[in-house]
Amino acid sequence: MIWERIRANWNQYKVKAKEQWGKLSEEQLHNIQGNRDHLASRIGQVYGLSKEEAEKQLTSWQALQTDREPAVFRRST
């Protein structure tokens, strides 16, 4: 999933981020406001990870996210 979609729907995706990185506080996640660089930095700080490792985790998490918009079903005619 492209990050722009995560950023635009951050209130939904921050719940998933909290599931992945439980040490991040609600306040930290709120203040990140969907900014990918800020999230990577905060993950590194809170978990004591290198910038590269935090980025690797974030990239993996991003790849697992799916579009939360409802699917549009077309009727067969």
C-alpha positions as CSV (number, residue, x, y, z in Angstrom):
1,M,0.0,0.0,0.0
2,I,1.2,3.5,-0.8
3,W,2.0,5.6,2.3
4,E,-0.1,8.5,1.1
5,R,-3.2,6.3,1.7
6,I,-2.1,5.4,5.2
7,R,-1.3,9.1,5.9
8,A,-4.7,10.2,4.7
9,N,-6.5,7.5,6.9
10,W,-4.1,7.7,9.8
11,N,-6.8,7.5,12.5
12,Q,-7.7,4.1,11.2
13,Y,-4.1,2.9,10.6
14,K,-2.7,4.1,13.9
15,V,-4.7,1.3,15.5
16,K,-2.8,-1.2,13.4
17,A,0.4,0.6,14.2
18,K,-0.4,0.3,17.9
19,E,-0.9,-3.4,17.5
20,Q,2.5,-3.8,15.8
21,W,4.4,-1.5,18.2
22,G,2.6,-1.6,21.5
23,K,5.2,0.5,23.3
24,L,4.2,3.5,21.3
25,S,1.7,5.6,23.3
26,E,-1.6,6.9,22.0
27,E,-0.2,10.4,22.3
28,Q,2.9,9.5,20.3
29,L,0.8,7.9,17.6
30,H,-1.6,10.9,17.5
31,N,1.3,13.4,17.2
32,I,2.8,11.4,14.3
33,Q,-0.3,12.4,12.2
34,G,0.6,9.8,9.5
35,N,4.1,11.2,8.9
36,R,6.2,8.1,7.9
37,D,9.6,9.6,8.8
38,H,8.3,10.6,12.3
39,L,6.9,7.1,12.8
40,A,10.1,5.4,11.8
41,S,12.1,7.7,14.1
42,R,9.7,7.1,17.0
43,I,9.9,3.3,16.5
44,G,13.7,3.5,16.6
45,Q,13.7,5.6,19.7
46,V,11.2,3.6,21.7
47,Y,12.5,0.2,20.8
48,G,16.2,1.2,20.7
49,L,16.6,0.3,17.0
50,S,18.9,1.6,14.4
51,K,17.4,3.9,11.8
52,E,17.8,1.1,9.2
53,E,16.1,-1.6,11.4
54,A,13.2,0.8,12.2
55,E,12.8,1.5,8.5
56,K,12.9,-2.2,7.7
57,Q,10.1,-3.0,10.2
58,L,8.0,-0.1,9.0
59,T,8.4,-1.2,5.3
60,S,7.3,-4.7,6.2
61,W,4.3,-3.4,8.2
62,Q,3.3,-1.1,5.3
63,A,3.4,-3.9,2.8
64,L,0.9,-5.9,5.0
65,Q,-1.6,-3.1,5.1
66,T,-4.7,-3.4,2.9
67,D,-7.1,-0.9,1.5
68,R,-9.9,-0.5,4.0
69,E,-12.3,1.0,1.5
70,P,-15.3,-1.3,0.8
71,A,-15.1,-3.3,-2.4
72,V,-17.5,-2.4,-5.1
73,F,-19.4,-5.4,-6.4
74,R,-20.8,-5.3,-9.9
75,R,-23.8,-7.3,-10.9
76,S,-23.6,-9.6,-13.9
77,T,-26.0,-8.7,-16.6
